[in-house]
């Protein structure tokens, strides 16, 4: 069964990015109803681009989790906005 990754792209200043990372790190588990297996936050601080990848073990989990994540907003601190959301099937993965 394929796994899926939801990639949300944001424009954020450093203050918003630090607030997002703090919010994630201080969260006790996942929101109710979400079954994500992994989360990664990637950033290019020079451009303010931030990508948040959330991995799900199934398409059904991805749809449910995506609905929950779509209802969330970036932190109030700093300047940040979501610019896009895309979903990808994991075709291959290698751990070094």
C-alpha positions in Angstrom: 0.0 0.0 0.0 1.6 3.3 -1.0 2.3 6.1 1.5 1.6 9.8 0.9 3.2 13.1 1.7 1.3 16.4 2.0 3.6 19.3 1.3 2.4 22.8 2.4 4.5 25.7 1.2 4.6 29.0 3.2 6.2 32.4 3.0 7.5 33.2 6.5 9.9 35.6 8.1 12.2 34.3 10.8 9.8 35.2 13.6 7.0 33.2 12.1 9.3 30.3 11.3 10.6 30.1 14.9 7.0 30.4 16.2 5.9 27.5 13.9 8.8 25.3 15.1 8.1 26.1 18.7 4.4 25.3 18.3 5.3 22.0 16.7 7.8 21.1 19.4 5.5 22.0 22.2 2.5 20.1 20.8 1.8 17.0 22.8 1.1 14.4 20.0 -0.9 14.9 16.9 -4.3 16.6 16.6 -7.2 14.2 17.2 -8.1 12.2 14.1 -4.7 12.7 12.4 -2.5 9.6 11.7 0.7 11.0 10.4 3.9 9.0 10.6 6.4 11.7 10.0 6.8 15.5 9.9 9.6 17.6 8.4 10.0 21.4 8.2 12.4 22.6 5.5 13.4 26.3 5.0 15.4 28.6 2.8 15.8 31.5 5.2 17.3 33.7 2.5 14.0 33.6 0.6 11.6 33.1 3.5 10.3 29.9 1.8 9.2 27.1 4.3 7.9 23.7 3.3 6.2 21.4 5.8 6.0 17.8 4.8 3.6 15.5 6.6 3.8 11.8 5.8 0.8 9.4 6.0 0.6 5.6 5.9 -2.4 5.6 3.5 -4.4 7.7 1.2 -7.3 7.6 3.6 -5.1 8.9 6.5 -3.7 11.6 4.2 -7.2 12.8 3.3 -8.3 12.9 6.9 -5.1 14.6 8.0 -5.2 17.1 5.2 -8.6 18.2 6.2 -7.3 18.8 9.8 -4.2 20.6 8.5 -6.3 22.8 6.1 -8.1 24.2 9.1 -4.9 25.3 10.8 -3.3 28.7 10.3 0.3 29.8 10.6 1.3 31.2 14.0 0.2 34.8 14.9 3.8 35.8 15.5 5.7 37.4 12.6 4.5 37.4 9.0 3.6 34.1 7.3 1.1 32.7 4.8 0.4 29.4 3.2 1.0 29.7 -0.6 0.3 26.1 -1.7 -0.5 22.6 -0.8 0.4 19.5 -2.8 0.1 15.8 -2.3 2.6 13.2 -3.5 2.7 9.4 -3.5 5.9 8.1 -2.0 7.4 6.2 -5.0 10.8 5.3 -3.5 12.7 6.0 -0.3 16.3 5.1 0.7 17.7 5.6 4.2 21.5 6.1 4.2 
